[in-house]
Amino acid sequence: MNRVKESGQVQFKLLSIIMVLLLLFLQYRLWYSSGGIKDMIALKKQLASQTQVNDVLKKQNDALLHQVQYLQSNQDAVESRARQELGMIKKDETFYQVMK
């Protein structure tokens, strides 16, 4: 009877060791393998960074869209911009350049 009891204890200890090793193996895979928690944390940081970049670009796009809409709706703004930035003049206008 003692041998049966000792055999049961050995089997229980062996099973416990196997279960602990299995748990350690699964924890290692969970944290460090490809697609694990370590990768997930890195991806979250990358997502936060990209979100900030996207926000800046969206603000720039909105400003450009507003500018385009203003130019499309206001002919005087187009003329003013053409005169200032491109040096254009209207037909039958005389251009004078003052030198100092």
Summary of the structure (lengths in Angstrom):
residues: 100
radius of gyration: 37.0
end to end distance: 118.0
largest distance: 120.7
contacts: 174
relative contact order: 0.04
helix: 80%
strand: 0%
